[in-house]
Amino acid sequence: MKNYESFAKWKKAQSKPAQALIQELRKHVNGCSLPLTEVVKWGNGCWVKGDLPILYIYARKDAVQLGFFAGALVADPKERLEGKGKFVRFITIESKDDIDAKYFATLIKRAIKINYKKA
């Protein structure tokens, strides 16, 4: 797994279509005014609160996944979260139209609360 010095350098190493989606997601996540820090962990762009990972972006060639480390515990009334793992859930984003900024902000806030109840 390649190491990256920063989130920006990680993003630059992704495909052009993925970069555009990452930038759009980054704008929305960072615009939520939540106490999250951008980092690169496990080869993915991530947001953490302290040492606790909250979100990640996994980049594919033409799409990305916005993932929630404790997504299985996050209430998701629109049922957008995918995955069957014990904890992790994600939303596949293939275009900017797939980004629901208000709903994503709600899921992110819920994920932060859940993660900190467990910590």
Residue pairs with C-beta under 8 A, 6 or more apart in sequence:
1 42
1 43
2 13
2 43
3 40
4 10
4 13
4 40
6 38
6 40
7 26
7 38
7 39
7 40
7 45
9 40
10 40
10 44
10 45
11 19
11 22
11 23
11 26
11 45
12 19
14 22
14 59
15 59
15 60
15 61
15 62
17 61
17 62
17 63
18 59
18 60
18 61
18 62
18 63
18 64
20 96
21 63
21 64
21 93
21 94
21 95
21 96
21 99
22 45
22 57
22 59
22 64
24 96
24 99
25 57
25 64
25 66
25 93
25 99
25 104
26 38
26 45
28 99
28 101
28 104
28 105
29 36
29 47
29 55
29 104
29 108
30 36
30 38
31 101
32 105
32 108
32 109
34 108
34 109
34 112
35 49
35 112
36 47
36 48
36 49
36 54
36 55
36 108
36 112
37 47
37 48
37 49
38 45
38 46
38 47
39 46
39 47
39 48
40 46
41 48
41 53
41 56
42 56
44 56
44 57
44 58
44 59
44 67
45 56
45 57
45 59
46 53
46 54
46 55
46 56
46 57
47 53
47 54
47 55
47 56
48 54
49 112
49 115
49 116
52 115
52 116
52 119
53 69
54 68
54 69
54 70
54 108
54 111
54 112
54 115
55 66
55 67
55 68
55 69
55 108
55 111
56 65
56 66
56 67
56 69
57 64
57 65
57 66
57 67
58 64
58 65
58 67
58 90
62 94
63 92
63 93
63 94
64 92
64 93
65 90
65 91
65 92
65 93
66 90
66 91
66 93
66 104
67 88
67 89
67 90
67 91
68 74
68 81
68 88
68 89
68 90
68 107
68 108
68 111
69 87
69 88
69 111
69 115
70 87
70 111
70 114
70 115
70 118
71 81
71 83
71 87
71 88
71 89
71 90
71 111
72 83
72 85
72 86
72 87
72 88
72 89
73 87
73 114
74 81
74 89
74 107
74 110
74 111
74 114
75 110
76 89
76 107
78 100
78 103
80 91
80 100
80 103
81 89
81 90
81 91
81 107
82 89
82 90
82 91
82 92
83 89
83 90
91 98
91 104
92 98
93 99
